[in-house]
Structure formats: structure tokens, C-alpha cells
Amino acid sequence: MTRVTVSIEDDLMEAFDAFLDARGYTNRSEGFRDLIREKLQNTKLDEDPNGVGIAVLNYVYDHEERMLASRLMSTQHEHHNLTVSTVHFHIDHDTCLESVTLRGKLDEIRTFADKVLAQPGVRHGQLYTVPGELHVETHHHGEDGHAHTHEHLKITT
């Protein structure tokens, strides 16, 4: 591990300390590391729009909106290769929250998210992406040594 010294204005340090306290950090170092990881991740996403990764799409919608649930389900089926899982929550009588976990090409994930979030009746939504790298591995299973290839997504940084 490398130790660094950084000069920071007093008011900025006070704001950072308040930020850390509010989120339960026990030391500044971990807070700085998390901010650096986030910046590196966002830079990688900006520089490699055709990369791969994982994502979570959260959206709140009015389940009384005509045919919306059906349209959302159809959109997920159209992108079945990206969808890992979907969790559905009932917030109240008229409102639902869905959280969709996605894996694949980030441009395809963004296209899926844009299509979902543009649906009439979807009130709020946000896509959180994490870049990764695809690794192809060959595995041998059983006594006959039958080999097959898998793609594994490795999260970096």
C-alpha cells in the first residue's frame, strides 16, 4: 500500500468529513479510495461505451397505467439475454418498484434502460452500471473430461 499526502482547503475537508460521518466511514482513507474507484469507474464507462459490465435498473411506476406492466414485461423479454433477475415491490395500491439486474454489453443495457424509463407511467428511474471484462474459460467436468467454454464477467478496479 502506498501512503500519500494531500493538501485540502479547510472547508472542503469539513464537508468531506461530514460526508464520511453520515455514511458511516471509520476513516478518511477508505472514503478517498471509494471516491477514486468511483471516478475511475465512471471514466472507464465514458471512454469505453461499447464495453461490458453489470448494471441495476431501478424504476418506480404506476401499475394502473394502461398496459404498462405488459409493456415492461415485453421489454424485458425482448432483452432476455441481458436480464439476470427482476425483483418487484408493491409500494402502495397504485405504485410499484422494480429492480432489474443486468449483465452484458453496456450499450445494449443503456438501450434497454432508456426504453423502460421512457414508458408512459414510469415516474422515476436510474441505471447504475459497473464496467467489467469478459473472460473466456474452458472447464472440464466429470470423469469423461467433457470440456465446455464459459464467458465470465470480471469486475475490475
ZADREN-287687 format. One record per atom (N, C-alpha, C, CB): x, y, z; atom name; residue in three letters. Coordinates in steps of 0.2 Angstrom, whole numbers. Each point is the difference from the previous one (the first is absolute). Glycine has a CB too. Layout:
residues N
    c1    c2    c3 atom type
     X     Y     Z   CA  ALA
...
end
This chain:
residues 157
    c1    c2    c3 atom type
     4    -6     0    N  MET
    -4     6     0   CA  MET
     4     6     0    C  MET
    -9    -6     6   CB  MET
     7    11   -10    N  THR
     4     6     0   CA  THR
    -3     6     4    C  THR
     3    -3   -11   CB  THR
     1     7    15    N  ARG
    -3     5     4   CA  ARG
     2     7    -4    C  ARG
     2    -7    11   CB  ARG
    -8    11   -11    N  VAL
     1     6    -4   CA  VAL
    -2     6     5    C  VAL
    -2    -6   -11   CB  VAL
     4    12     9    N  THR
    -2     6     4   CA  THR
    -3     4    -5    C  THR
    10    -1     8   CB  THR
   -16     4    -5    N  VAL
    -4     4    -5   CA  VAL
    -2     7     4    C  VAL
    -4   -10    -6   CB  VAL
     5    15     3    N  SER
    -2     7     3   CA  SER
    -7     1    -2    C  SER
    12     5     0   CB  SER
   -17    -3     5    N  ILE
    -7     1    -2   CA  ILE
    -2     6     4    C  ILE
    -2   -12    -2   CB  ILE
    -2    17    -1    N  GLU
    -2     6     3   CA  GLU
    -5    -3     6    C  GLU
     0     7   -10   CB  GLU
     1    -3    16    N  ASP
    -4    -1     6   CA  ASP
    -7    -2    -1    C  ASP
     8     7     6   CB  ASP
   -12    -2   -10    N  ASP
    -7    -1    -1   CA  ASP
    -2    -7    -4    C  ASP
    -1    13     1   CB  ASP
     6   -14    -6    N  LEU
    -1    -6    -3   CA  LEU
     1    -6     4    C  LEU
     3     5   -10   CB  LEU
     2    -5    14    N  MET
     1    -6     5   CA  MET
    -6    -1     5    C  MET
    13     2    -1   CB  MET
   -15     4     3    N  GLU
    -6    -1     5   CA  GLU
    -6    -3    -3    C  GLU
     4    10     6   CB  GLU
    -5    -8   -13    N  ALA
    -6    -3    -3   CA  ALA
     1    -7    -2    C  ALA
    -2    11    -5   CB  ALA
     9   -13     4    N  PHE
     1    -7    -1   CA  PHE
    -1    -4     6    C  PHE
     8     3    -9   CB  PHE
    -5     0    15    N  ASP
    -1    -4     6   CA  ASP
    -7    -1     2    C  ASP
    10     5     4   CB  ASP
   -15     0    -6    N  ALA
    -7    -1     2   CA  ALA
    -3    -5    -5    C  ALA
     0    12     4   CB  ALA
     2   -12   -10    N  PHE
    -2    -5    -5   CA  PHE
     2    -7     3    C  PHE
     2     8   -10   CB  PHE
     4    -9    12    N  LEU
     3    -6     3   CA  LEU
    -4    -3     6    C  LEU
    11     3    -5   CB  LEU
   -12     2     9    N  ASP
    -4    -1     7   CA  ASP
    -7    -2    -2    C  ASP
     7     8     6   CB  ASP
   -10    -5   -11    N  ALA
    -7    -2    -1   CA  ALA
    -1    -7    -3    C  ALA
    -2    13    -2   CB  ALA
     7   -15    -2    N  ARG
     0    -7    -3   CA  ARG
     3    -5     4    C  ARG
     0     6   -11   CB  ARG
     3    -4    17    N  GLY
     2    -5     4   CA  GLY
     8    -3    -1    C  GLY
   -12    -3     1   CB  GLY
    15     7    -4    N  TYR
     7    -1    -1   CA  TYR
     4     0     6    C  TYR
     0     4   -12   CB  TYR
     5    -8    13    N  THR
     4     1     7   CA  THR
     6     3    -1    C  THR
    -5   -10     3   CB  THR
     7    11   -10    N  ASN
     6     4    -1   CA  ASN
     0     3    -7    C  ASN
     7    -8     7   CB  ASN
    -3    13    -8    N  ARG
     0     4    -6   CA  ARG
     3    -4    -6    C  ARG
     1    10     7   CB  ARG
     4   -14    -5    N  SER
     3    -4    -6   CA  SER
    -5    -4    -4    C  SER
    10    -1     7   CB  SER
   -14    -2    -3    N  GLU
    -5    -4    -4   CA  GLU
    -5     4    -4    C  GLU
     1    -9     9   CB  GLU
    -3    15    -6    N  GLY
    -4     5    -4   CA  GLY
     4     2    -6    C  GLY
    -5     3    10   CB  GLY
    11    -1   -10    N  PHE
     4     2    -6   CA  PHE
     1    -6    -5    C  PHE
     6     8     7   CB  PHE
    -5   -14    -4    N  ARG
     0    -6    -5   CA  ARG
    -6    -1    -4    C  ARG
     8    -5     8   CB  ARG
   -14     6    -4    N  ASP
    -6    -1    -4   CA  ASP
    -1     5    -5    C  ASP
    -5    -5    11   CB  ASP
     6    12    -9    N  LEU
    -1     5    -5   CA  LEU
     5    -1    -6    C  LEU
    -3     8     9   CB  LEU
     9   -10    -8    N  ILE
     5    -2    -6   CA  ILE
    -3    -5    -4    C  ILE
    10     4     7   CB  ILE
   -12   -10    -4    N  ARG
    -3    -5    -4   CA  ARG
    -6     2    -4    C  ARG
     3    -8     9   CB  ARG
    -8    12    -6    N  GLU
    -5     2    -3   CA  GLU
     2     5    -6    C  GLU
    -7    -1    10   CB  GLU
    11     5   -10    N  LYS
     3     4    -5   CA  LYS
     3    -4    -6    C  LYS
     2    10     8   CB  LYS
     2   -15    -6    N  LEU
     3    -4    -5   CA  LEU
    -5    -4    -4    C  LEU
    10    -1     7   CB  LEU
   -15    -2    -3    N  GLN
    -6    -3    -3   CA  GLN
    -4     4    -5    C  GLN
    -1    -7    10   CB  GLN
     0    13    -8    N  ASN
    -4     4    -4   CA  ASN
     4     2    -6    C  ASN
    -6     5    10   CB  ASN
    12    -4   -10    N  THR
     5     2    -5   CA  THR
     0    -6    -5    C  THR
     7     8     7   CB  THR
    -7   -14    -4    N  LYS
     1    -6    -5   CA  LYS
    -7     0    -4    C  LYS
     8    -6     8   CB  LYS
   -14     7    -4    N  LEU
    -6     0    -4   CA  LEU
     0     5    -5    C  LEU
    -6    -4    10   CB  LEU
     8    10    -9    N  ASP
     0     5    -5   CA  ASP
     4    -1    -6    C  ASP
    -2     8     9   CB  ASP
     8   -11    -7    N  GLU
     5    -2    -6   CA  GLU
    -1    -6    -4    C  GLU
     8     6     7   CB  GLU
   -12   -11    -4    N  ASP
    -1    -6    -3   CA  ASP
    -8    -1    -1    C  ASP
    11    -5     4   CB  ASP
   -14     9    -8    N  PRO
    -8    -1     0   CA  PRO
    -2    -7    -2    C  PRO
    -1    12    -2   CB  PRO
     5   -16    -2    N  ASN
    -2    -6    -2   CA  ASN
     3    -6     4    C  ASN
     0     5   -11   CB  ASN
     2    -3    17    N  GLY
     3    -5     5   CA  GLY
    -6    -5     3    C  GLY
     9     8     2   CB  GLY
    -7   -12     2    N  VAL
    -5    -5     3   CA  VAL
     0     2     8    C  VAL
     2    -9    -9   CB  VAL
    -7     7    12    N  GLY
     0     1     7   CA  GLY
    -7    -3     3    C  GLY
     8    10    -1   CB  GLY
    -9    -8     7    N  ILE
    -6    -2     4   CA  ILE
    -4     7     1    C  ILE
     5   -11     5   CB  ILE
   -11    10    -4    N  ALA
    -4     6     2   CA  ALA
    -6    -2     4    C  ALA
     4     6   -11   CB  ALA
    -7    -1    14    N  VAL
    -6     0     4   CA  VAL
    -4     6    -3    C  VAL
     5    -6    11   CB  VAL
   -11     4   -13    N  LEU
    -5     5    -2   CA  LEU
    -6     0     5    C  LEU
     3    -1   -12   CB  LEU
    -4     7    15    N  ASN
    -5     0     5   CA  ASN
    -5     5    -3    C  ASN
     7    -2    10   CB  ASN
   -14     1   -10    N  TYR
    -5     5    -2   CA  TYR
    -6    -1     4    C  TYR
     5     0   -12   CB  TYR
    -8     5    13    N  VAL
    -7     1     3   CA  VAL
    -5     1    -5    C  VAL
     5     4    11   CB  VAL
   -11    -8   -11    N  TYR
    -5     2    -5   CA  TYR
    -7    -1     3    C  TYR
     8    -4    -9   CB  TYR
   -12     6     5    N  ASP
    -8     0     2   CA  ASP
    -2    -6    -3    C  ASP
    -1    12     1   CB  ASP
    -1   -17     3    N  HIS
    -2    -7    -3   CA  HIS
    -7     1    -3    C  HIS
     7    -6     8   CB  HIS
   -11    11    -6    N  GLU
    -6     1    -3   CA  GLU
     0     3    -7    C  GLU
    -4     2    11   CB  GLU
    10     1   -13    N  GLU
     1     2    -7   CA  GLU
    -2    -5    -5    C  GLU
     9     8     4   CB  GLU
   -13    -7    -9    N  ARG
    -3    -4    -5   CA  ARG
     6    -4    -3    C  ARG
   -10     7    -2   CB  ARG
    10   -14     3    N  MET
     4    -5    -4   CA  MET
     8     1     2    C  MET
    -9     0    -9   CB  MET
    10     5    14    N  LEU
     7     1     1   CA  LEU
     4    -6     3    C  LEU
    -3    11     3   CB  LEU
     0   -15     2    N  ALA
     3    -6     2   CA  ALA
     2    -5    -6    C  ALA
    -6     1    11   CB  ALA
     1    -2   -15    N  SER
     1    -4    -6   CA  SER
     6     3    -5    C  SER
   -12    -3     1   CB  SER
    12     9    -2    N  ARG
     5     3    -4   CA  ARG
     7    -1     3    C  ARG
    -8     9    -4   CB  ARG
     9    -8    11    N  LEU
     6    -1     4   CA  LEU
     2    -7    -1    C  LEU
    -3     9     8   CB  LEU
    -1   -14    -7    N  MET
     1    -7     0   CA  MET
     3    -2    -7    C  MET
    -9    -2     9   CB  MET
     5     5   -14    N  SER
     2    -1    -7   CA  SER
     7     3    -2    C  SER
   -12     0    -3   CB  SER
    14     5     6    N  THR
     6     3    -1   CA  THR
     6    -4     3    C  THR
    -5    11     0   CB  THR
     3   -14     6    N  GLN
     5    -4     3   CA  GLN
     1    -7    -4    C  GLN
    -3     5    11   CB  GLN
    -2    -7   -14    N  HIS
     0    -6    -4   CA  HIS
     4     1    -6    C  HIS
   -11    -4     5   CB  HIS
    10    10    -8    N  GLU
     4     2    -6   CA  GLU
     7     0     1    C  GLU
   -10     7    -4   CB  GLU
    12    -6    11    N  HIS
     7     1     2   CA  HIS
     2    -6     5    C  HIS
     0    13    -2   CB  HIS
    -3   -19     1    N  HIS
     1    -5     4   CA  HIS
     8    -2     1    C  HIS
   -11    -4    -3   CB  HIS
    15     5    -2    N  ASN
     7    -1     0   CA  ASN
     3     4     6    C  ASN
     0    -4   -12   CB  ASN
    -2    10    13    N  LEU
     3     5     5   CA  LEU
    -3    -1     7    C  LEU
     1     8    -9   CB  LEU
    -7   -10    10    N  THR
    -4    -1     6   CA  THR
     3    -6     4    C  THR
   -10     6    -5   CB  THR
    12    -4    11    N  VAL
     2    -6     5   CA  VAL
    -5    -1     5    C  VAL
    12     3    -1   CB  VAL
   -15     2     3    N  SER
    -6    -1     5   CA  SER
    -4     7     0    C  SER
     6    -9     7   CB  SER
   -12     8    -4    N  THR
    -4     6     1   CA  THR
    -4    -1     7    C  THR
    -2     2   -13   CB  THR
     2     3    17    N  VAL
    -3     0     6   CA  VAL
    -6     5     0    C  VAL
    11    -4     6   CB  VAL
   -17     2    -4    N  HIS
    -5     5    -1   CA  HIS
    -3     1     8    C  HIS
    -3    -4   -12   CB  HIS
     2    11    13    N  PHE
    -2     2     7   CA  PHE
    -7     4    -1    C  PHE
    12     0     5   CB  PHE
   -17    -1    -1    N  HIS
    -6     4     0   CA  HIS
     1     5     6    C  HIS
    -7   -10    -4   CB  HIS
     8    16     1    N  ILE
     1     6     5   CA  ILE
    -7     2     3    C  ILE
    10     4    -7   CB  ILE
   -15    -3     3    N  ASP
    -7     1     3   CA  ASP
    -5    -3    -5    C  ASP
     4    11     6   CB  ASP
   -10    -9    -6    N  HIS
    -5    -3    -4   CA  HIS
     1     2    -7    C  HIS
    -8     2     9   CB  HIS
    11     3   -11    N  ASP
     1     2    -7   CA  ASP
     7     0    -3    C  ASP
   -10     7     2   CB  ASP
    15    -8     3    N  THR
     7     1    -2   CA  THR
     4    -6     1    C  THR
    -1    12     3   CB  THR
     5   -13    -8    N  CYS
     5    -6     1   CA  CYS
     7     2    -1    C  CYS
    -9    -8    -4   CB  CYS
    14     4     6    N  LEU
     7     1    -1   CA  LEU
     3    -6    -3    C  LEU
     1     9    10   CB  LEU
     2    -9   -15    N  GLU
     4    -5    -3   CA  GLU
     7     1     0    C  GLU
   -10    -3    -7   CB  GLU
    14    -2     9    N  SER
     7     0    -1   CA  SER
     2    -6    -4    C  SER
     1     5    12   CB  SER
     3    -3   -18    N  VAL
     2    -5    -5   CA  VAL
     7     0     0    C  VAL
   -10     2    -7   CB  VAL
    13    -8     8    N  THR
     7    -1     0   CA  THR
     2    -2    -7    C  THR
     1    -3    12   CB  THR
     4     6   -15    N  LEU
     2    -1    -7   CA  LEU
     7    -2    -1    C  LEU
    -9     8    -3   CB  LEU
    11   -11    -2    N  ARG
     7    -2    -1   CA  ARG
     0    -1    -8    C  ARG
     2    -6    11   CB  ARG
     4    10   -13    N  GLY
     1    -1    -8   CA  GLY
     3     6    -2    C  GLY
    -9    -7    -1   CB  GLY
     8     9    -6    N  LYS
     3     6    -3   CA  LYS
    -3     6     3    C  LYS
     2    -7   -11   CB  LYS
     2    12    13    N  LEU
    -3     6     3   CA  LEU
    -4     4    -4    C  LEU
    10     0     7   CB  LEU
    -9     0   -14    N  ASP
    -4     4    -4   CA  ASP
    -7    -3    -1    C  ASP
    10     3    -6   CB  ASP
   -10   -10     6    N  GLU
    -7    -3     0   CA  GLU
    -4     1     6    C  GLU
     5    -9    -7   CB  GLU
    -1     9    13    N  ILE
    -3     1     7   CA  ILE
    -3     7     0    C  ILE
     8    -8     5   CB  ILE
    -4    13    -8    N  ARG
    -3     7     0   CA  ARG
    -6     0    -4    C  ARG
    12     5     2   CB  ARG
   -12    -8    -8    N  THR
    -6     0    -5   CA  THR
    -6    -3     4    C  THR
     8    -1   -10   CB  THR
    -7    -5    13    N  PHE
    -5    -3     4   CA  PHE
    -3     5     5    C  PHE
     5   -11    -1   CB  PHE
     0    14     5    N  ALA
    -2     5     6   CA  ALA
    -4     6    -3    C  ALA
    10    -4     7   CB  ALA
    -8     7   -13    N  ASP
    -3     5    -3   CA  ASP
    -7    -2    -2    C  ASP
    11     5    -4   CB  ASP
   -12   -11     1    N  LYS
    -7    -2    -2   CA  LYS
    -4     0     6    C  LYS
     5    -6   -10   CB  LYS
    -3     3    15    N  VAL
    -4    -1     6   CA  VAL
    -2     7     3    C  VAL
     5   -11     3   CB  VAL
     0    15    -2    N  LEU
    -1     6     4   CA  LEU
    -4     5    -4    C  LEU
    11    -1     5   CB  LEU
   -12     0   -12    N  ALA
    -4     4    -4   CA  ALA
    -7    -2    -1    C  ALA
    10     2    -6   CB  ALA
   -12    -7     9    N  GLN
    -7    -2     0   CA  GLN
    -4     4     4    C  GLN
     4   -12    -1   CB  GLN
   -10    14    -2    N  PRO
    -5     4     4   CA  PRO
    -2    -4     6    C  PRO
    -4     6   -10   CB  PRO
     4    -2    16    N  GLY
    -2    -3     6   CA  GLY
     6    -2     4    C  GLY
   -10    -5    -5   CB  GLY
    16     5     3    N  VAL
     6    -1     4   CA  VAL
     2     7     2    C  VAL
     4   -10    -7   CB  VAL
    -4    10    14    N  ARG
     1     7     3   CA  ARG
     7     2     2    C  ARG
   -11    -2     4   CB  ARG
    15    -3    -2    N  HIS
     7     1     2   CA  HIS
     4    -6    -2    C  HIS
    -4     8    10   CB  HIS
    10    -7   -11    N  GLY
     4    -5    -2   CA  GLY
     8     2     0    C  GLY
   -10    -5    -6   CB  GLY
    14     0     7    N  GLN
     7     1    -1   CA  GLN
     4    -6    -1    C  GLN
    -1     9     8   CB  GLN
     6    -9   -12    N  LEU
     4    -5    -2   CA  LEU
     7     1     3    C  LEU
    -6    -2   -11   CB  LEU
     8    -3    14    N  TYR
     7     0     3   CA  TYR
     4    -6    -3    C  TYR
    -5     4    11   CB  TYR
    10    -2   -14    N  THR
     4    -5    -4   CA  THR
     7     0     3    C  THR
    -6     2   -10   CB  THR
     9    -8     9    N  VAL
     7    -2     3   CA  VAL
     3    -3    -6    C  VAL
    -3    -2    12   CB  VAL
     9     5   -14    N  PRO
     3    -3    -6   CA  PRO
     4    -7     2    C  PRO
     1    12    -5   CB  PRO
     0   -16     0    N  GLY
     3    -6     1   CA  GLY
     4    -2    -6    C  GLY
    -8    -4     8   CB  GLY
    11    -3    -8    N  GLU
     3    -3    -5   CA  GLU
    -2    -7    -1    C  GLU
    10     8     1   CB  GLU
   -11   -10    -8    N  LEU
    -2    -7    -1   CA  LEU
     6    -4     0    C  LEU
   -11     4    -6   CB  LEU
    11   -10     9    N  HIS
     5    -5     0   CA  HIS
    -3    -6    -2    C  HIS
     7     6     9   CB  HIS
    -4    -9   -14    N  VAL
    -2    -7    -3   CA  VAL
     4    -5     4    C  VAL
    -4     5   -12   CB  VAL
     1   -10    15    N  GLU
     3    -5     3   CA  GLU
    -3    -7    -2    C  GLU
     3     7    10   CB  GLU
     2   -12   -11    N  THR
    -3    -7    -1   CA  THR
     1    -4     6    C  THR
     4     1   -12   CB  THR
   -10    -4    13    N  HIS
     0    -4     6   CA  HIS
    -1    -8    -2    C  HIS
    -5    10     7   CB  HIS
     8   -14    -3    N  HIS
    -1    -7    -1   CA  HIS
    -4    -3     6    C  HIS
    11    -1    -6   CB  HIS
   -17    -3     4    N  HIS
    -4    -2     5   CA  HIS
    -1    -8     0    C  HIS
    -6    11     0   CB  HIS
     6   -14     5    N  GLY
    -2    -7     0   CA  GLY
     6    -4    -1    C  GLY
   -11     2    -3   CB  GLY
    11    -9     3    N  GLU
     5    -4    -1   CA  GLU
     2    -1    -7    C  GLU
    -3    -6     9   CB  GLU
    -2     8   -14    N  ASP
     2    -1    -7   CA  ASP
     4     6    -2    C  ASP
   -11    -7    -2   CB  ASP
    11    12     6    N  GLY
     4     6    -2   CA  GLY
    -3     5    -5    C  GLY
    10    -7     3   CB  GLY
   -17     6    -3    N  HIS
    -4     4    -5   CA  HIS
     2     8     1    C  HIS
    -9    -9     0   CB  HIS
    11    12    -5    N  ALA
     2     7     1   CA  ALA
    -5     4    -4    C  ALA
    12    -3     0   CB  ALA
   -13     9     4    N  HIS
    -5     5    -3   CA  HIS
     3     7     2    C  HIS
   -10    -8    -1   CB  HIS
     8    13    -3    N  THR
     3     7     1   CA  THR
    -6     4     3    C  THR
     8    -1   -10   CB  THR
    -5     5    15    N  HIS
    -5     5     3   CA  HIS
     3     7    -1    C  HIS
    -4    -9     9   CB  HIS
     0    14    -9    N  GLU
     2     7     0   CA  GLU
    -2     2     7    C  GLU
    -2     2   -12   CB  GLU
     7     1    16    N  HIS
     0     2     6   CA  HIS
     1     8     0    C  HIS
     3   -11     5   CB  HIS
    -7    14    -1    N  LEU
     1     8     0   CA  LEU
     4     1     6    C  LEU
   -11     2    -6   CB  LEU
    16     1     5    N  LYS
     5     2     6   CA  LYS
    -1     8     1    C  LYS
     8   -10    -2   CB  LYS
    -9    11     8    N  ILE
    -1     8     2   CA  ILE
     7     2     2    C  ILE
   -12    -1     4   CB  ILE
    14     7    -7    N  THR
     7     2     1   CA  THR
    -1     6     4    C  THR
     4    -4   -11   CB  THR
     2     6    14    N  THR
     1     6     4   CA  THR
    -3    -1     7    C  THR
     1     8   -10   CB  THR
end
